[in-house]
Amino acid sequence: MQAKLPMAKTMLLLSLVLTGLLSCSETETETVPAPAVEPATTTPIANEEGPMPSDNPFFEESPLFLNFPQFELIENSHYLPAFERGMVEQLGEVEAIANQQAETNFENTIIALELSGQLLDRVSRVFFSMAGAHTNDEIRALQQQLAPELAAHSDAILLNRPLFERIQWLYETRENLDLDAESLRLLERYQLDFVRAGAGLSEEQQERMREINAEVATLQTQFSQNVLSEVNELAIVVDSREEMTGMNDALIDAAREEAEERGMPGKFVIPLLNTSGQPALANLQNRSVRERMHKTSLSRGSRGGEYDNRAILAKVLALRAERASLLGFANHADYILANQTAQTVDAVNQRLSELAVPAVTNVRREANDLQALVDAEGGEFQLASWDWDFYTEKLRAQRFDFDANQLRPYFELDNVLQRGVFFAAERLFGIRFEERFDLPVYQEDVRVFEVFDATGTTLGIFIADFYARPSKRGGAWMNSYVSQSDLMNTQPIVGNHLNITEPPEGEATLLTFDEVTTMFHEFGHALHGLFSTVEYPYFSGTSVPRDFVEYPSQVNEMWSTWPEVLENYAIHYQTGQPMPRELLDKVLSTQSFNQGFATTEYLAASIVDQALHQLSPDQVPAADAIMDFESEALKAAGIKVEEVPPRYRATYFSHIIGGYSAGYYSYIWSEVLDADTVEWFQENGGLLRENGDHFRRTLLSKGGSVEAMQLFRDFRGRDAEIAPLLERRGLN
C-alpha cells in the first residue's frame, strides 16, 4: 500500500507519508466541475545536465489503456525533472487557490485542491512503487535527495496561512453550504489534516515543524534503505548441499543458482526475508545452520557498521515526539491514534494487554510440547528460538500425520492465483480476469490482468508481482498506480507485491501455506482498491484509517481455506490430482495449531512499537540503549519469551519507520472485525454472490468516504464483538 494522489493526495498524503504522519495508502479525486482557478504558468526547469527533456513520459497523462504507466519509456533520468516540474506546478496552483479574489466556496478551494498536483501524482506513484518493487542505486540516491524536498513541498501547502484561512472559514460555515455527505466529510478531513500538520501554530513553531519534517523524511529513507541493504548483505552462505538437508530440491537448486549469481560457485545462498523468523528454519536439519541464520536475522540493523539503524531510529523517535509535543499531544502514539478508529493510547494498550496474557499462556504450553519432542529424540539441548519452527513442523506431522512439505506440490503459484484467488473473487463478486500481454511491465516476470465487472465492463487493472529479487524490499504489500475517482474520471490500477523465491528455470513455483495465505490477503487490499466508487480522490480505495485498512484484506484470507475454494486450487502440479480429502481435512484441522507462537510474536512487535512511540521527547533512549529498551518493554508487558522474539525487532521494523508508526497494532485491531465478519459469512451461507454484493456495496466500495466503524455497522448490522477472534486464536 503506497501513495498515489493528485494535489490533495500528492501533497497531503505523499508528504505526510514521507514524514511518517500518515500511512502509505492511496487516494483519488472526483468528478465535479473544475474550479475556475488559473493554473500556474511554468517553464521547464534546468538541471545540472541541461534543459529538461520534452519527451518525459510523466509530463502528460499516459495514452495507454486506463492511463497504464509507460514502463517501457520510463528511465531514471525522467524522475527528477518530473518531480521538479510537478512541485512547481502544484505550488502555483495552490497559490492561485489561496490568493484568488473570488469569494471562498467549496468548489474553488476544496475541489481545486483535489484537482491540483496531477503531474506530481503521476511521477510519485510510479517512483515510490519502483523504490519498493524494483529499485537501483539511482533511485535510492534520488529518494535521499527528494525526501526533504517533498517534505518541504508538503509544508509549503499545509502551512499556507491564507489557504488554511479559506478552509477554516468553509469548515466553520459548513452547515450552511448545502454539501452532500461525501463533500462535507471531505471538507472536515481537510480542515483536520491542516490542523494536524500545524497550520494553527505560530510562525516560529511552524518553522521548527518544517525542520523536523525534512529531517524525519531523510532519516526514514536512510532507515528503509539500510534494511534492504542488510537483507542483501547478510544472506546466509552454506558451503555444502549436505548442510541444506531438509529443504526441498527446488529451493536447494535456487540457493545454488543464487550463489553462482553472486560469484560463489559451489556454495549455496539463502536470502533473508524481512521478518525475524525465516522460512528455511522449518526444514533445515542442521541445527548450527539454523542458529547462524536466526542470529544473523535478529542482528540486522544493530550489529554496527554501515547499515546500523539504532542511531537513525533514536533520532526519528525523538523528532516524532517533539513534533507531537508541538501539536499539543503527549507523544507520537497519542498523536497518531487520535486519528484512528482506536482513538486513544489507553484503548490500544488495553487491547494488547488483554491478549498478551492468554497468548503467553498458550506459547508456554507450546514450548513445553516442543521441548518434550526434543527430549524424546535425545536432543539434550534446551529449545531455542532457532529450533521453534523446525520442531513445530515435526509436532504438526506427529499430531496431524502430515508435514508442511506435503502441501507444497498442491500449491503451484498459477493454480493458487487463478483457481484460488481469482476463483473466489469470481464466485463472490461476479468479476472475471483476463491476462494482458500488450501492456508494458517494469520487470519480466510481472503479470498484468484486466478485471471485468459482472456487467462485462472494465473495472480496472491488476498487476501481479510475486517473486523476490535483490531490487525489491521484503514483505508483501499492495499499491496503486492509478486510483479510482469520479472527479478525475479514473479507474483503478493496483498491484500486489510478494517475495516468493523464484525456482530454477523450467521448474514449478510451489508455495508454502503461509505464502498462499499472503496471496489471498494482499488480494483483499487489491479488491478494496478495485471496488472503489467514490467521487473524491481523497477517499479512494484503501484511504481509510490504518487500523481499519487491514480488515478487508484479512477477511479475504478466509477463502484460502474455504473448502469449495481450496478444493478448486489445491491440485498436484504434476499429476493434476486434487489434494486428498484426508490431507485437506488435516490442513483445516490445524488452523489453531501454533497460535500461541503466532500471537505472541505479533503482540511483541506491536508492544515494542507502542512503547517506542509512547515516549515524551526527554524519554527517548540513546542509540546504544535502543535494544535494551526493547527488551525491558517486553518484560514490562509480560510478553518476553526467549524462544519467541518479536516478529520484527526495532532496527528492521520497516512498518514503524513509515506508515505504521504507532500503528502495528492495526492487524490485531482489524482482526476483531475480520473474525466477526467471517462469522457473518458462515452464518449466511459463505461464498454466495449476494453476500459478496452486500460486502462490496456497504463497505468495500466506500473507501474512506464514510467513517470506518460506521461502514462496519452498515455491513454487520451492529458493533464488532471480540469473541470470534478469541475463539479463532484459541485464546478463549
Protein Blocks (a to p, Z undefined) as FASTA:
>chain_A
ZZdddfklmmmmmmmmmnopaccdddddddddddddddddddddddfkbccdfkbfklpc
cfbehhiacfklpcfklmmmmmmmmmmmmmmmmmmmmmpmbdcdfklmmmmmmmgoklmm
mmmmmmmmmmmmogcfklmmmmmmmmmmmmmmmmmmmmmmklmmmmmmmmmmmmmnopaf
klmmmmmmmmmmmmmnopmpcfklmmmmmmmmmmmmmmmmmmmmmmmmmmmmmpccdfbf
klmgoiafklmmmmmmmmmmnopghiacddddfbfbdfklmmmmblklmmmmmmmmmmgo
plgpjklcklmmmmmmmmmmmmmmmnopablklmmmmmmmnlpaklmmmmmmmmmmmmmm
mmmmmmmmmmmmmmmnonopacdfklmmmmmmmmmmmmnopafklmmmmmcfklmmmmmm
mmmmmmmnopacdddfkbccfbfkbccdddddfkopafbdcdddfbgcfkbcehjddddf
bdcdfklopacdddddddddcddehiacdddfklmmmmmmmmmmmmmmmmpccfblklgo
jlccfklmmmmmmmmmmmmmgmklmmmmmccfklopacdfklmmmmmmmmmgoklmmmmm
mmmmmmmmmmmmmccfklpccfklmmmmmmmmmmmnopacfklccfbdfklmmklmmmmg
oklmmmmmmmmmmmmmmmmmmmnopjafklmmmmmmmmmmnmmmbcfklmmmmmnopacd
fklmmmmnopZZ
